[in-house]
Amino acid sequence: MKTKQGSLAILLAVMLIFTAAIGLTAIRTADAQYNTTCYTAQGGAMQVAGSGCTYVFESGSRVRAQPATLAITNGTEIGSVYGVQLVSMSVNSTATITTTGYVAGDSLKFYNNSPTYTLTIEDSSPVMASGNISLAQYDWAELWFDGSYWVQTGESDN
């Protein structure tokens, strides 16, 4: 009897070790498959998505872009900014947009949150618009970069 119980205990121990090894191997395989440049930065406050990273958003999820504040003065050349820009000014201002540092598919969105002053983006190369873009308070403009020109895709006069 003792021999059968001892053999059974050894068999169970071997099976447990084998099961654990299969589980660990599966985990390692999964980690290797998804080892890309997608990660959560230390502290968990930021997600980083490098080249080759893919995010999947399930139904009901939301993505919110934190807008940046862009201080404009008259004659400002806008460059090296991306996404949504909250524009602030202390005088009416005219600005141009460069193509330096941008790639086809980039987009810019400007929202004037200045209570008093107007931003004018000139309709001259590299901006292709329906005319000068004039943004008073609460106005919005959207441009898309085709690789050579900033093409106006939307404007809202509020």
C-alpha positions in Angstrom: 0.0 0.0 0.0 2.7 2.4 0.9 4.4 1.8 -2.4 1.2 2.6 -4.4 0.6 5.8 -2.4 4.2 6.8 -2.8 4.0 6.2 -6.5 0.8 8.1 -6.8 2.3 11.0 -5.0 5.3 11.0 -7.3 3.0 10.8 -10.3 0.9 13.7 -9.1 4.0 15.8 -8.4 5.4 15.1 -11.9 2.0 16.0 -13.5 1.9 19.2 -11.4 5.4 20.2 -12.5 4.6 19.3 -16.1 1.3 21.4 -16.0 3.1 24.3 -14.5 5.9 24.1 -17.1 3.3 24.1 -20.0 1.6 27.1 -18.4 4.9 29.0 -18.1 5.9 28.2 -21.6 2.5 29.4 -22.9 3.0 32.7 -21.0 6.5 33.1 -22.3 5.3 32.5 -25.9 2.5 35.1 -25.5 5.0 37.6 -24.1 7.3 37.0 -27.0 4.5 37.5 -29.6 3.5 40.8 -28.1 6.9 42.2 -27.3 6.6 45.4 -29.3 7.3 49.1 -28.4 3.9 49.4 -26.7 4.2 49.9 -23.0 2.9 51.8 -20.0 5.5 54.3 -18.7 6.7 53.9 -15.1 4.0 55.2 -12.8 1.2 54.3 -15.2 0.3 57.8 -16.3 1.2 57.4 -19.9 0.9 54.8 -22.7 3.8 54.8 -25.2 3.2 53.5 -28.8 6.3 53.1 -30.9 6.6 51.9 -34.4 4.7 48.7 -35.0 2.5 49.2 -32.0 -1.2 48.5 -32.3 -4.0 49.3 -29.9 -7.4 47.8 -30.0 -10.3 49.8 -28.6 -13.4 47.8 -27.6 -16.9 49.1 -28.0 -17.7 51.9 -25.6 -14.0 52.9 -25.1 -12.8 56.5 -25.6 -9.6 58.1 -26.5 -9.0 61.7 -25.4 -6.2 63.9 -26.8 -4.9 66.4 -24.4 -4.8 69.7 -26.3 -1.7 71.9 -26.1 -1.7 75.6 -25.7 0.0 77.5 -28.4 1.0 81.1 -27.7 0.9 83.2 -30.9 2.4 86.6 -31.7 2.0 88.5 -34.9 4.3 86.9 -37.6 4.6 83.5 -35.8 5.7 80.6 -38.0 3.9 77.6 -36.7 5.9 74.4 -36.8 6.7 71.3 -34.8 3.3 71.1 -33.2 0.8 68.3 -33.6 -2.9 67.6 -32.9 -5.2 70.0 -31.2 -3.8 73.4 -30.4 -5.6 75.9 -28.1 -4.5 79.2 -29.5 -3.8 82.2 -27.1 -2.8 85.7 -28.1 -2.4 89.1 -26.6 -2.9 90.9 -30.0 -4.6 90.2 -33.3 -2.0 88.0 -35.1 -1.2 86.6 -38.5 0.7 83.3 -38.7 2.1 80.9 -41.3 2.6 77.2 -41.1 5.8 75.4 -42.1 6.1 71.9 -43.5 9.4 71.1 -41.7 9.1 68.0 -39.5 5.7 66.9 -40.8 4.9 63.8 -42.8 1.9 63.1 -45.1 -1.1 62.3 -43.0 -0.3 64.7 -40.1 -3.1 67.0 -39.1 -3.4 70.2 -37.2 -6.5 71.6 -35.4 -6.6 75.1 -34.1 -9.1 76.4 -31.6 -9.1 80.1 -30.6 -9.8 80.4 -26.9 -8.6 84.0 -26.8 -11.6 86.2 -25.7 -10.6 89.3 -27.7 -8.1 88.6 -30.4 -8.2 87.0 -33.9 -5.7 84.6 -35.5 -5.3 84.7 -39.2 -3.6 81.8 -41.0 -2.5 83.0 -44.4 -3.8 81.2 -47.5 -0.4 81.0 -49.2 2.0 78.2 -49.9 2.2 75.7 -48.1 -1.4 76.4 -46.9 -4.1 75.5 -49.4 -7.4 77.0 -48.1 -10.5 78.7 -49.4 -9.0 82.0 -48.4 -7.2 83.3 -45.3 -8.4 81.3 -42.2 -9.7 83.8 -39.7 -10.3 82.5 -36.2 -12.1 84.6 -33.6 -13.0 83.3 -30.2 -14.5 79.8 -30.2 -13.6 79.3 -33.9 -12.0 76.1 -35.1 -9.8 75.2 -38.1 -8.5 71.8 -39.3 -5.8 71.1 -41.8 -4.3 67.9 -43.2 -0.8 67.6 -44.6 -0.5 65.8 -47.9 3.3 65.6 -47.8 3.8 69.0 -49.5 0.9 71.2 -48.6 -1.4 71.9 -45.6 -4.9 71.4 -47.0 -7.9 73.0 -45.1 -10.4 70.2 -44.3 -12.7 72.2 -42.0 -13.5 75.4 -40.3 -16.1 76.5 -37.9 -17.1 80.1 -37.3 -18.9 80.2 -34.0 
